[in-house]
Amino acid sequence: MSRPRVYLLAGLVVLLLVVLATFFLRNNTPAPSPALQQSYAKALAQAHNGLPGAARVLYQQLGRDDLSAIRRASLYAELPNYPSPLALKLASKDLQHDDPLVRRAAIESIAALVPAPQRSLVLGPMLDDEEESVRFAAVDALLGLTPDEVGLYFGPLQEMLEQYQQALLLRTEYAQDQVHLARLYIHERDFPAANAALDRALALEPDNLDALAAKVRLLDSQGQGDASREVLASALQRHPESAFLQHELGLWLLRHSQNEYALLAFSRALELEPDNNDYRYTLATSLHSLDQLDAAQKQLETVLSRQPANRKARVLLIEYWKESGQLQNVQVLLAQLEQQNPDDPLVQQGL
């Protein structure tokens, strides 16, 4: 065979190999059409903003099988505001998703959707997931449940909790991991170990606000009110404009039955961070505890005007309107909720 023919044959073989490799290695999942990509963005915005039809389009997107893991996980951040049997079914299905990111997102969403007594039935099996991060996410979701609520999964939960603690113990260079470790110890009422973890966190980051708040609460829970107050006062002296610490001060005052002063601290936190709806919600509950119902309702109305999807605030405002006998306002809130999610249990329950 002449040399040119040899080169030609070799070139054809290489070309054939390239074509075969492209065929076998290509992603067989068809790329979503531009219309579907646009519908995803629209549905996510619709759910985030609490617009009419939000639940329907959110469920439709979760029913797709061509979304990337990050896009699918982003949908689960919105799902707790739209509870229904279908929402739980969709989230439960994704507990078996191939990507751990999606499974973790589904776990967090289910923890917010399912009442504590039933949560272990859905999430307990995830303690045996093949991915460590998913197993640890299941532990976080089941923390706070009573032994009776954990039920058959009490043993597996304790075993996985110990593994979680051991993993975090090795990550001594990260302050947030030590704060998380402290919370695991607090759950088990191992206060000395929790205190040691928080000390490690504060040694790494002396002004880590999460660690400072956890330290205050830990000392308080052990009856060391004076010591906890000193830690909080010292932090506030260093960061007088911290809305987070003002909010923590309000919580400390509530725990010590100083509700009127707590109200001042919550008001200051909101003044420093007026767009924080969590702070506004806390202020509303504090106002209500002091029989300032009108003011509490106005705070919740502000939350809903800025964040219509906030179901937690909507449910509480419905309770407050019922309490004051203003059923017409209750009907308006329920009608808005029905537009967002006609299958919401509160809508089904009605007045």
C-alpha positions in Angstrom: 0.0 0.0 0.0 1.4 3.4 -1.0 2.3 5.9 1.7 -0.5 8.4 0.7 -3.1 5.7 1.0 -1.8 4.7 4.5 -2.1 8.3 5.6 -5.6 8.5 4.2 -6.7 5.3 5.9 -5.2 6.5 9.2 -7.1 9.8 8.9 -10.4 8.0 8.3 -9.9 5.8 11.4 -9.1 8.8 13.6 -12.2 10.6 12.2 -14.3 7.5 12.9 -13.1 7.4 16.5 -13.9 11.0 17.0 -17.4 10.6 15.7 -18.0 7.5 17.9 -16.7 9.2 21.0 -18.9 12.2 20.4 -21.9 9.9 20.0 -21.3 7.9 23.2 -20.2 10.8 25.4 -22.7 13.4 24.4 -25.5 14.2 26.9 -28.6 12.4 25.7 -30.9 14.8 27.6 -32.4 17.3 25.1 -31.5 20.9 25.9 -34.5 22.8 27.2 -36.1 25.2 24.7 -35.7 28.9 25.2 -39.4 29.0 26.0 -38.9 26.5 28.9 -35.9 28.4 30.1 -37.9 31.6 30.2 -40.8 29.8 31.9 -38.4 28.7 34.7 -37.2 32.3 35.4 -40.8 33.5 35.3 -42.1 30.8 37.6 -39.3 31.4 40.1 -40.0 35.1 40.2 -43.7 34.5 40.4 -43.3 32.2 43.4 -40.7 34.5 45.1 -43.1 37.5 44.7 -46.2 35.7 45.8 -48.1 36.4 42.6 -51.4 34.7 41.7 -50.8 31.2 40.3 -47.4 31.0 42.1 -48.0 27.5 43.4 -49.2 26.1 40.1 -46.2 27.3 38.1 -43.8 26.2 40.9 -45.2 22.7 40.9 -45.0 22.6 37.1 -41.3 23.5 37.2 -40.6 20.8 39.8 -42.3 18.3 37.5 -39.7 18.9 34.9 -36.8 16.4 34.4 -34.5 18.7 32.4 -33.5 21.2 35.1 -30.0 21.5 36.3 -29.4 20.7 40.0 -28.8 24.3 41.0 -32.0 25.4 39.3 -34.0 22.6 40.9 -32.6 23.4 44.4 -33.5 27.1 43.9 -37.1 26.1 43.5 -37.1 24.3 46.9 -36.1 27.6 48.6 -39.6 28.9 47.6 -41.7 25.7 48.2 -42.3 26.1 52.0 -44.5 29.1 51.2 -46.8 26.9 49.1 -47.7 23.8 51.1 -50.0 21.1 49.7 -50.1 17.3 49.3 -48.6 17.8 45.8 -45.8 19.9 47.2 -44.9 17.2 49.6 -45.1 14.5 46.9 -42.8 16.4 44.6 -40.3 17.1 47.4 -40.4 13.5 48.6 -39.7 12.2 45.0 -36.6 14.4 44.9 -35.2 12.7 48.0 -34.1 10.1 45.5 -32.6 12.5 43.0 -29.2 11.7 41.6 -27.6 15.0 42.7 -26.9 15.4 46.5 -27.5 19.2 46.1 -31.2 18.5 45.2 -31.6 15.9 47.9 -30.3 18.3 50.5 -32.6 21.1 49.2 -35.6 18.7 49.3 -34.8 17.8 52.9 -34.7 21.4 54.0 -38.0 22.1 52.2 -39.7 19.1 53.7 -38.5 20.1 57.2 -40.5 23.3 56.7 -43.5 21.7 55.1 -44.1 18.7 57.5 -45.1 19.1 61.1 -42.7 17.7 63.7 -44.6 14.5 64.6 -44.6 13.3 61.0 -41.2 14.6 59.9 -39.2 11.5 60.8 -41.4 9.2 58.7 -40.4 11.1 55.6 -36.8 12.1 56.4 -35.7 9.2 58.7 -34.7 7.0 55.7 -32.3 9.8 54.6 -30.1 9.0 57.6 -28.9 6.1 55.5 -28.2 8.1 52.3 -25.0 7.2 50.4 -23.8 10.8 50.6 -22.4 12.1 53.9 -23.6 15.6 53.4 -27.1 14.4 52.8 -27.1 12.3 55.9 -25.9 15.3 57.9 -28.7 17.5 56.3 -31.2 14.9 57.6 -29.7 15.2 61.1 -30.2 18.9 61.0 -33.8 18.5 59.9 -34.6 16.1 62.7 -32.9 18.0 65.5 -35.4 19.3 68.0 -37.8 16.4 67.7 -38.6 14.5 70.8 -37.6 10.8 71.1 -41.3 9.9 70.6 -41.4 12.0 67.4 -38.2 10.5 66.1 -39.6 7.0 66.8 -38.0 4.1 65.1 -35.2 6.4 63.8 -33.9 7.4 67.2 -31.0 4.9 67.1 -29.9 5.8 63.6 -30.2 9.5 64.4 -28.0 9.2 67.4 -25.4 7.2 65.4 -25.4 9.8 62.6 -25.3 12.6 65.1 -22.1 11.2 66.6 -20.6 10.9 63.1 -21.6 14.5 62.4 -19.9 15.7 65.6 -16.7 13.8 64.7 -16.6 15.4 61.3 -17.0 18.9 62.6 -14.5 18.3 65.4 -11.8 17.9 62.6 -12.7 21.2 61.0 -11.2 23.3 63.7 -10.1 26.0 61.2 -13.7 27.1 60.5 -15.5 29.2 63.0 -19.0 28.5 61.6 -18.4 24.7 61.7 -17.6 25.0 65.4 -20.7 27.0 66.0 -22.7 24.3 64.3 -20.9 21.7 66.4 -21.9 23.6 69.5 -25.6 23.5 68.4 -25.3 19.7 68.1 -23.9 19.4 71.5 -26.6 21.7 72.9 -29.2 19.4 71.4 -27.7 16.6 73.5 -27.4 18.9 76.5 -23.6 18.4 76.5 -23.0 21.9 77.7 -19.2 21.7 78.4 -18.5 20.4 74.9 -20.7 23.1 73.4 -18.9 25.7 75.4 -15.5 24.4 74.2 -16.7 24.5 70.5 -17.9 28.1 70.9 -14.6 29.1 72.5 -12.8 27.7 69.5 -15.0 29.6 67.2 -14.5 32.9 69.0 -10.7 32.3 69.1 -10.8 32.1 65.3 -13.2 35.0 64.9 -13.7 37.0 68.1 -16.5 39.0 66.5 -18.4 36.1 65.0 -22.0 37.2 65.7 -23.4 33.7 65.5 -20.9 32.4 68.0 -21.5 35.3 70.3 -25.3 34.8 70.2 -24.9 31.1 70.8 -22.6 31.8 73.7 -25.1 34.1 75.3 -27.9 31.6 74.9 -25.8 28.7 76.2 -24.9 30.6 79.4 -28.5 31.7 79.8 -29.8 28.1 79.5 -27.4 27.1 82.3 -28.8 29.7 84.6 -25.8 32.1 84.2 -27.8 35.1 83.4 -25.2 37.6 84.6 -22.4 36.0 82.6 -24.6 35.9 79.5 -25.5 39.6 79.9 -21.9 40.5 80.2 -21.0 38.7 76.9 -23.9 40.4 75.1 -23.1 43.8 76.6 -19.5 43.5 75.6 -20.4 42.6 72.0 -22.9 45.5 71.8 -20.3 47.9 73.1 -18.0 46.8 70.2 -20.9 46.8 67.6 -23.5 49.3 68.8 -25.0 49.5 65.3 -25.5 45.8 64.9 -29.1 45.0 64.2 -28.4 41.3 64.8 -27.1 42.0 68.4 -30.0 44.4 69.1 -32.3 41.6 68.1 -30.4 39.2 70.4 -30.7 41.7 73.2 -34.5 41.7 72.7 -34.6 37.9 72.9 -32.5 38.0 76.1 -34.8 40.5 77.6 -37.8 38.3 76.7 -36.3 35.3 78.3 -35.9 37.4 81.5 -39.5 38.6 81.4 -38.6 42.2 80.5 -41.0 42.5 77.7 -41.3 46.2 77.5 -37.5 46.6 77.2 -37.4 43.8 74.7 -39.8 45.8 72.6 -37.4 48.7 72.5 -34.5 46.4 71.5 -36.6 44.9 68.7 -37.6 48.3 67.5 -34.0 49.4 67.4 -33.0 46.3 65.4 -35.6 47.1 62.8 -34.6 50.7 62.7 -31.0 49.6 61.9 -32.2 47.1 59.3 -35.7 48.2 58.1 -35.8 45.6 55.3 -35.4 42.6 57.6 -38.8 40.9 57.6 -37.8 38.5 60.3 -37.1 41.4 62.7 -40.4 43.0 61.7 -42.2 39.7 62.4 -40.5 39.4 65.8 -41.5 43.0 66.6 -45.1 42.2 65.7 -45.3 39.2 68.1 -43.7 41.3 70.8 -46.3 44.1 70.3 -49.0 41.5 70.4 -47.7 40.1 73.7 -48.1 43.6 75.2 -51.7 43.8 73.9 -50.8 46.3 71.2 -52.8 44.5 68.6 -53.3 47.3 66.1 -49.5 48.0 66.0 -48.8 44.3 65.6 -51.2 44.0 62.7 -49.6 47.0 61.0 -46.2 45.4 61.2 -47.4 42.2 59.6 -49.3 44.2 56.9 -46.0 45.8 56.1 -44.2 42.5 55.8 -46.9 41.2 53.4 -46.8 44.4 51.3 -43.1 43.9 50.8 -43.1 40.1 50.7 -46.6 38.7 49.7 -45.2 35.2 49.6 -44.4 35.2 53.3 -47.0 32.6 54.4 -45.8 32.6 58.0 -46.6 36.4 58.3 -49.9 35.9 56.5 -51.1 33.0 58.8 -50.2 35.1 61.9 -52.0 38.1 60.6 -55.1 36.0 59.9 -55.0 34.8 63.5 -54.7 38.4 64.7 -57.6 39.6 62.5 -59.7 36.7 63.8 -58.8 37.6 67.4 -60.0 41.2 66.8 -63.2 40.0 65.1 -62.4 41.6 61.8 -63.5 38.7 59.6 -63.7 40.8 56.4 -59.9 41.3 56.6 -59.5 37.6 57.2 -61.5 36.9 54.0 -59.3 39.2 52.0 -56.1 37.5 53.2 -57.6 34.1 52.5 -58.7 35.1 49.0 -55.2 36.3 48.2 -53.8 33.1 49.6 -56.2 31.1 47.4 -55.0 33.0 44.4 -51.4 32.0 45.2 -52.1 28.4 46.2 -55.7 27.1 46.1 -54.5 23.8 47.7 -53.1 25.5 50.8 -54.4 23.7 53.9 -55.5 27.1 55.4 -57.6 27.8 52.3 -59.2 24.4 52.5 -60.0 25.0 56.2 -61.6 28.4 55.5 -62.9 30.6 58.2 
